Amino acid sequence: MDSWLHGSKRVLLITGPVGRGKSGLLTEWNRRLLVGDRISIFFHYISQNDNTNGTALLYRRLIEHVYWEIEEVPPDDNAADAESQLNALDLAWSAWEGTKSKRPLLLIVDGLDEATEDIGPLVPNGERIPEDVWVVASCRSGDGLQFPIIEKWAEK
């Protein structure tokens, strides 16, 4: 995964059967990358057991991380619905792209298959990923699981 991070592709989807180590792999990789402090890492674990499976929470945490990284205060918007948070996320990405002195950002979303709603765009307009942003997502394989947003990012 380290070589992928330095390559030209900026989207990576890790799949596998239940209990095969996807979360452990991402957690260990996250721990190792944090030691260097050269990259900003946003790690969100989606779990029905931990109530972290709603998109509004994912968006809100990402908004706060983006603003924290560019050393700005996020807007005080604690709307519970995903659509409001998605609009706020677009504003956060605008602020991100307007800032020059920032570290590259790695978004890790573990457990897409546990989400209660479709995970929509995590990046501006859901279309393109900024040059200094990478996305890694994991999910169980099989059972006809599909994640069109990840496939769309991978095509770009």
N, C-alpha and C positions, 0 to 999 in steps of 0.2 A: 504494500500500500504506500510505502514511502516513495517508491519510484513513480507510482501513479501521481502522487502529489506534485512531482516535478515535471510531469509530462504535459501534453497539450490538451488532453481530455479533462473536463472539470466536473463531470458527474460520474459517480460510481454507485452502483446498486449491488448490495451484497445480499444474496438469497441462500436459503438452505432450510432443511427440515427443522422442526422444533427441537431445541436442546442440543444443537450442534456447535454452539460457541460463537454465534454472530455477535451477541451483546458483549461477551467476554473479550473477543477480538477488538471490537471498537473501543471498549473501556481501556484496555491495555494500550492501544495505539494512542488514544487521547492522553493517557498518563505520560507516555514517552514524549509526545509532542509538546506538552506543557512545560517540560523541563527546559527546553530551549528558549521559550518566550519570544520566538520570532514570528509566530503566527497566532492570531486570535482564534479561539475555538468556541463555537456554540454547540453544546451537546444537549439534545433533548431526547429523553427516553419516554416512549409512549407505552403506557400500560393501563389496561382496564382496572387492574387491581389497585393501582396507585392514583387513580383519577387524574392521570396526565394524558388522557386520550382525546381531549377536545381540541379542536383547531384554534379556538379563541385563546386558550392558554399558550399554545405553541407560538402563535403570532405575537402575543404580548411579551413573552420571554425574548423572542427574537428582536422585537422593537427595542426593548430595554438594552439588549446586548449591543445592537448597532449603535445606539446613542452613546452608550458607555464607551465604546471603542473609539468614537470620534470626539469624545470628551464634551458631549453636550447633554443637557438634561432632557429626558424624553417628555413628551406632552403628558399631562396628567389626564389620561383617558383610560378608565377602567371598565369600558363597556364590555358587557359579557358576550355579545354576539360576534361571530367570526367576521361578518361583513364589515363592521365598524373597525375591527382590529386590522383587517386587510387594507382598508383605506389608510389607516395610520401607518401600516408597514410600508406602503408606497411612499409616504412622506419621509419615513426613516431612510429608505433607500436613496431618495433624492438628496438628503443630507449627506449620506455616505459617499455618493458619487461626486459631490461637490467638495469633498475633503481630500487633500493631497497627502498629508502626513498621517498615514495609518498603516497598520500591519495587514497583511493578507488575512482573509477570513475563511475558515473552514466550518461549514455547517454540517453537523452530524445529527441525523434523525434516525433513531433506532426504534424499530418496531412499528413500521407503517401499517402492518396488518392488524394492529391493535386499535387503530384510530376508529372512533365512533362515527366520524364524518369523513368525507373525502378531503384529503390534504390538498389544498389549492396551492397557488404559487407562493413560494417563499422568497422569490427574487423579483426584481422590478418587472411589472407587466406580465409576469409569468412566462415571458418569452426568452429573454436573454439573461445570461449570468454575467455580472460585471467581471472584468479581467482579473481582478484580485480576489475572487470568491470561488470556492470549490464546494461541492455538495456531495455528501456520502449518505446514503440511506440504506436501511436494512429491513428485510421482511422475510416471513416464512415463504418457502417456495411451495408450489403445488396448489391444489384445490381451485384452480382457475383464477388465482389472485392477479389483479392487474392494477398498475399505477400509471395511468396515462400522463400525469404531469411529469413524472420521472422520465418516461419514454420521450416526451416532448423535449425536455431539457437535453437528453442524451443526443437527440437529433441535431441540435443547434451547434 
